[in-house]
Amino acid sequence: MAETVATMAAEQLAVERAYVAMLYDRLDELRAEKTAELAAVRRSESAGNHQNRAERDAFASHYEDRLAQLEAVDHRLVFGRLDTHEGDRRYVGRIGLATQDHQRLMVDWRAREAAAFYQATAQNHMGIRRRRHLILEGRDVAALEDDVLDPEMLDDEGVLHGEGALLAALNQKRTGRMSDIVATIQAEQDRIIRAPLPGVRVVQGGPGTGKTAVALHRAAYLLYEHRERLRKAGVLIVGPSSSFLWYIERVLPALGETGVVMSSLAELFPGVVAVPERDPQTAQLKSGLDMADVVARAVRDRQKVPAQAQVLRVDTHRVTLTPRIVKRARDRARATGKPHNEARNTFVKIVLRELTEQLGEHLNTTSGNVMDRSYLAEDIRQARDVRIALNLAWMPLSPQTLVDQLFSKRHYLESAAPHLDAAQIEALLRPAGSPFTVADVPLLDEAAELLGDLEQAGVRRRAESEREQRKATDNAERALQNMHQSLEDVGADGIVTASQLTDFNAATQHRMTAAEAATADRTWAYGHVVVDEAQELSPMQWRVLMRRCPMKSFTVVGDIAQAGSATAAHSWRDALEPFVGERFALDELTVNYRTPAAIAEAAVDVARAAGLDISAPRAVREGEPPVVSRVGPAEVVGSVLDQVRSELELVNGGLVAVIVPEDRVPEIGAALAEEMPGLVGAGVRRLDRQVVVLSAWDAKGLEFDSVVLLEPQALLDEVGGGVGNLYVAMTRPTQRLRIVAAAGLPDGLDRF
């Protein structure tokens, strides 16, 4: 009997290996085909009109995108098979594949026909008799495992059982990069992934429930299901830190999507990479929606009426700029409703007209002759005194200049924020030229909205472009004149124009993808926005994101219990109600796939002891409880070294994180690097090392095989810390948690 089962298993494995080999052959054919098509497009002549070149660039972009997709899906190309009651077999993989004559070979995991792979159960089999998992190593099938949904198949000798695809995936060593879960998506996750596009969908889930994976797979699904709508508008994914984005950046390409924009909260404003806001009071002051009014008043304060009349020199003449002229021009400019920099044009025109009329009347009176003096307008516009006076009254501004001066000049801040007391003003003030902080980013965005483009700079850029074009055309005309006789001799004179020659010699502009264009354009309106670790966002940060997606199509994932910032909301209702009212759907993930139960329970005890009201998701594995080492202050570094050495042996090639108070990252990182050269990385960009030293904040959303946590009480007490950060740190490991403490232990840990 056992031999029969083994023989049948071997036969089925051989069948699946042959089919998978055929799928990879087809993938290679498509790659070769697209590579050839792309090469042909690139070899095509660059001559022709703008439309020809635009079409060629569009084809090249299409082939590049398709080729990138085909290159990215090689790993675990196919992972499932569905056997239906009708006798059909349906293979499920990362993308859809078909033969040259359009016979389907494999279904994209996002297609509706593939939903049963994730959602079918014995109670609701959805027309499926058997769900088979294909476990691949490289391009070969290493093992098979069947989920039987039809009771009549339970005694079938051809049914194959194994460890369990989900548990096998959970027990794999971490690599420092997030892997997709496309082969092991669970039913409650799949329902969220395939939920309708419109509206705000909040996904609440404790540590290890797969919130981030669900969010990324949902983005891939929406791009597949709503390709036409989202292809041009794009999808924005916002994460808490650059380390988090580095950690997840390979997931979507592995799912066949390469055109998504990713940004941390620090990089939401183009051209600015903000630093953390260290002072919780300052962060709190900048987080409220009242700061929108502060920025608005700061802009209006730059539209000044002088206290007294100014005499301005125009060549040998004098004109008087009165407060009444400036106020009238200012009121008219404001009435246009345009942003500051654009409304300035109206202001300038009105002032110049008044001064021109004033000077003209003076000259007519003194000369006794009434004549056309329209030339005076340009004289006044070019007069140095006039230009200075106009700028003093209504200076064109960039958002960076406005925000920098708002927080570095006391009189500006006191005028713009009259509701703040002296201590609060003092907390916000800083030296001019200080780096922008994460809390400044929404204020920069608000300022940009109110200021509009620096139109004057735009005029200069357009003028420079026009000058370059005229210069190129002049050179082309001279070249044709020099070649006149030669062209006439071959009968080609007059066939080629200077404009055509200029276009031919012009460098082909890079055709920006939607993702590239969106990244560079602050005003870009995305079709959908995914926000991870969303419990950390302040009201002003939500205001920025709502502006990025006017249709308010969001996937919001997070865990209120893990909030660690001073500006975090206490509930999803508090966070979202100012922007969407009650128009959001709340889904909850209830299973912890990452953290062993013993560690998860300890983290919950600590959180509840600190007053957090949290629900603990059910863990699928038991695991070991945390191990606490109490040491003296002088023994801390040595104890951490011992713990890391021990864990490196146990994880056998896996990843170990050392999570420490933020101010000790350099010290502990240097000590470990000295003892373990080449193995240790300190800081948010070193997740590619086997041992990573980082703060609790930078650990958000990440996972490791083992975690060594230093001074948990200090994580509670540090600036910007709190129980949320400690809760996050304790729930990062997939295997073991080791705690080193010289100071006292927080409530909930004292039993270990």
Disulfide bonds with the S-S distance in Angstrom:
none
